[in-house]
Amino acid sequence: MAAEVLAAGGAAVAIHDHMAAPARKFLLAGRGGLNLTHSEPLESFLERYGEAKGFLEPAIRAFPPAALIAWANGLGIETFVGSSGRVFPKQMKASPLLRAWLRRLDGLGVKLQTRSRWQGFDGRLTILAMGGASWPHLGSDAQWVPVLQAAGITVNPFKPANSRFLVKWSKVFRERFAGTPLKNVALTYAGHRVRGEAMISQEGIEGGAIYALSKGMREMPGHPLHVDLRPDLTAEALALRLARPRGKDTQSNYLRKVAGLTPVAISLLRETGNAMDAAGIKAVAVPILRPAGIARAISSAGGIARDEVDANFQLRKFPGVYAVGEMLDWEAPTGGYLLQACFSTAVAAARALLAGR
Ligand SMILES: Cc1cc2nc3c(=O)[nH]c(=O)nc-3n(C[C@H](O)[C@H](O)[C@H](O)COP(=O)(O)OP(=O)(O)OC[C@H]3O[C@@H](n4cnc5c(N)ncnc54)[C@H](O)[C@@H]3O)c2cc1C
């Protein structure tokens, strides 16, 4: 994105990527539909960046979600707003967008140099966009960290963000339910409650609602995760339903009929030893071990300390060198907030670089 803004502004630009092909993680994000950004009002959108809001706000206001959508449309990619307010390309993948984008860059004279690793400052005007530390085999392997640290730049340790959490499931539960979603649930961790969906996986639990809580789960370990399997019913309404006689039904059939629970929900109650009553169904305590490793997290927290860059993401110690995207220390939930901040910081740095030439 920075290359496009620079080239459109008349600069001669080369992109160096150490992988054999560019944008591998962007393509992976496309497997989940490529959630480009979110349609909520800008004021609440900005809140999603938590304590990094002030750091990112000017860049996001200068290149907001509407500008990102217009940019995608300009590449011939139509977008739509999903039921959750998230914005996706109609094709629900990244490859057509990437193809059109690379054609545009080529047309602007941008040189793409693959298998070319950045190894240190060389005096050229540079925008670094080398990513965070998740999915390292797709390119963002954080090998730049020691280089920047050797140059006296503070890089806060990378930690998994929007990650799975490990739970020691029984073999029977794991084999039967790995890959099964718990739909329309509410999760509470250390007083924070979110509505959404979670997914049972081989090693634990993942999905949008888990990612939304993952910062607190990572920073404040040791609390149980409570799953409300029927968030639309009060405990009293549920208790009334459960007062109906069971008759000849098995317990599972009974819970399915009177409480509307799915097989995975009923088995989760059993697996965790929670009571099969209204209180149990409204707050299934799931023992969380720890976040799964960073290698499979959606994104990473940590990165170049915020006070190492100026308002346009220029490294204070290396004027003429900027750092954008996930390299910088901010985090956000899934919902399009990650790509939006990467695009917006890239545009801000490129515009500043052009203005300062
Ligand atoms: C499974 C998955 C799904 C996701 N889905 C979404 C989604 O739907 N919506 C969303 O907003 N976000 C999503 N994300 C997050 C999003 O993809 C990232 O936040 C975003 O790609 C980060 O962009 P970036 O440009 O900072 O870094 P990256 O996309 O990681 O790109 C960094 C590039 O730098 C290159 N590089 C690294 N080191 C060097 C070096 N030393 N020299 C040269 N090149 C180097 C890498 O090869 C890579 O091409 C998803 C992430 C994952 C893993």
The ligand as an SDF file (V2000), in Angstrom:
LIG
                    3D

 53 58  0  0  0  0  0  0  0  0999 V2000
   -5.1650  -16.9370    9.4150 C   0  0  0  0  0  0  0  0  0  0  0  0
   -5.2080  -15.4260    9.4080 C   0  0  0  0  0  0  0  0  0  0  0  0
   -6.3680  -14.7710    8.9960 C   0  0  0  0  0  0  0  0  0  0  0  0
   -6.4260  -13.3770    9.0330 C   0  0  0  0  0  0  0  0  0  0  0  0
   -7.5680  -12.7680    8.6200 N   0  0  0  0  0  0  0  0  0  0  0  0
   -7.6610  -11.4190    8.6930 C   0  0  0  0  0  0  0  0  0  0  0  0
   -8.8440  -10.7550    8.2650 C   0  0  0  0  0  0  0  0  0  0  0  0
   -9.7700  -11.3660    7.7190 O   0  0  0  0  0  0  0  0  0  0  0  0
   -8.9200   -9.3940    8.4490 N   0  0  0  0  0  0  0  0  0  0  0  0
   -7.8830   -8.6840    9.0040 C   0  0  0  0  0  0  0  0  0  0  0  0
   -8.0300   -7.4640    9.1800 O   0  0  0  0  0  0  0  0  0  0  0  0
   -6.7440   -9.2820    9.3480 N   0  0  0  0  0  0  0  0  0  0  0  0
   -6.5910  -10.6340    9.2100 C   0  0  0  0  0  0  0  0  0  0  0  0
   -5.4370  -11.2420    9.5670 N   0  0  0  0  0  0  0  0  0  0  0  0
   -4.3050  -10.4050   10.0340 C   0  0  0  0  0  0  0  0  0  0  0  0
   -3.6040   -9.7080    8.8530 C   0  0  0  0  0  0  0  0  0  0  0  0
   -3.3730  -10.6560    7.8250 O   0  0  0  0  0  0  0  0  0  0  0  0
   -2.2790   -9.0940    9.3210 C   0  0  0  0  0  0  0  0  0  0  0  0
   -2.5270   -8.2440   10.4220 O   0  0  0  0  0  0  0  0  0  0  0  0
   -1.6290   -8.3080    8.1970 C   0  0  0  0  0  0  0  0  0  0  0  0
   -1.3560   -9.1450    7.0870 O   0  0  0  0  0  0  0  0  0  0  0  0
   -0.3260   -7.6560    8.6520 C   0  0  0  0  0  0  0  0  0  0  0  0
    0.1520   -6.9110    7.5680 O   0  0  0  0  0  0  0  0  0  0  0  0
    1.6550   -6.4360    7.5210 P   0  0  0  0  0  0  0  0  0  0  0  0
    1.8450   -5.8150    6.1680 O   0  0  0  0  0  0  0  0  0  0  0  0
    1.9840   -5.6470    8.7150 O   0  0  0  0  0  0  0  0  0  0  0  0
    2.5190   -7.7760    7.6100 O   0  0  0  0  0  0  0  0  0  0  0  0
    2.4690   -9.1350    6.7400 P   0  0  0  0  0  0  0  0  0  0  0  0
    1.1950   -9.2730    6.0060 O   0  0  0  0  0  0  0  0  0  0  0  0
    2.8910  -10.2060    7.6830 O   0  0  0  0  0  0  0  0  0  0  0  0
    3.6060   -8.9080    5.6490 O   0  0  0  0  0  0  0  0  0  0  0  0
    4.9520   -8.7720    6.0180 C   0  0  0  0  0  0  0  0  0  0  0  0
    5.7970   -9.0430    4.7830 C   0  0  0  0  0  0  0  0  0  0  0  0
    7.1630   -8.7150    5.0620 O   0  0  0  0  0  0  0  0  0  0  0  0
    8.0010   -9.7400    4.5620 C   0  0  0  0  0  0  0  0  0  0  0  0
    9.2100   -9.7310    5.3710 N   0  0  0  0  0  0  0  0  0  0  0  0
    9.3530  -10.0370    6.6880 C   0  0  0  0  0  0  0  0  0  0  0  0
   10.6310   -9.8580    7.0590 N   0  0  0  0  0  0  0  0  0  0  0  0
   11.2990   -9.4210    5.9710 C   0  0  0  0  0  0  0  0  0  0  0  0
   12.6620   -9.0320    5.7390 C   0  0  0  0  0  0  0  0  0  0  0  0
   13.5840   -9.0580    6.7150 N   0  0  0  0  0  0  0  0  0  0  0  0
   13.0080   -8.6400    4.4840 N   0  0  0  0  0  0  0  0  0  0  0  0
   12.0910   -8.6130    3.4780 C   0  0  0  0  0  0  0  0  0  0  0  0
   10.7930   -8.9620    3.6520 N   0  0  0  0  0  0  0  0  0  0  0  0
   10.4130   -9.3480    4.8930 C   0  0  0  0  0  0  0  0  0  0  0  0
    7.1750  -11.0060    4.6930 C   0  0  0  0  0  0  0  0  0  0  0  0
    7.6200  -12.0000    3.8080 O   0  0  0  0  0  0  0  0  0  0  0  0
    5.7710  -10.5100    4.3670 C   0  0  0  0  0  0  0  0  0  0  0  0
    5.4780  -10.6170    2.9910 O   0  0  0  0  0  0  0  0  0  0  0  0
   -5.3150  -12.6210    9.4890 C   0  0  0  0  0  0  0  0  0  0  0  0
   -4.1490  -13.2800    9.8580 C   0  0  0  0  0  0  0  0  0  0  0  0
   -4.0920  -14.6730    9.8240 C   0  0  0  0  0  0  0  0  0  0  0  0
   -2.8180  -15.3570   10.2270 C   0  0  0  0  0  0  0  0  0  0  0  0
  1  2  1  0
  2  3  1  0
  2 52  2  0
  3  4  2  0
  4  5  1  0
  4 50  1  0
  5  6  2  0
  6  7  1  0
  6 13  1  0
  7  8  2  0
  7  9  1  0
  9 10  1  0
 10 11  2  0
 10 12  1  0
 12 13  2  0
 13 14  1  0
 14 15  1  0
 14 50  1  0
 15 16  1  0
 16 17  1  0
 16 18  1  0
 18 19  1  0
 18 20  1  0
 20 21  1  0
 20 22  1  0
 22 23  1  0
 23 24  1  0
 24 25  2  0
 24 26  1  0
 24 27  1  0
 27 28  1  0
 28 29  2  0
 28 30  1  0
 28 31  1  0
 31 32  1  0
 32 33  1  0
 33 34  1  0
 33 48  1  0
 34 35  1  0
 35 36  1  0
 35 46  1  0
 36 37  1  0
 36 45  1  0
 37 38  2  0
 38 39  1  0
 39 40  1  0
 39 45  2  0
 40 41  1  0
 40 42  2  0
 42 43  1  0
 43 44  2  0
 44 45  1  0
 46 47  1  0
 46 48  1  0
 48 49  1  0
 50 51  2  0
 51 52  1  0
 52 53  1  0
M  END
$$$$
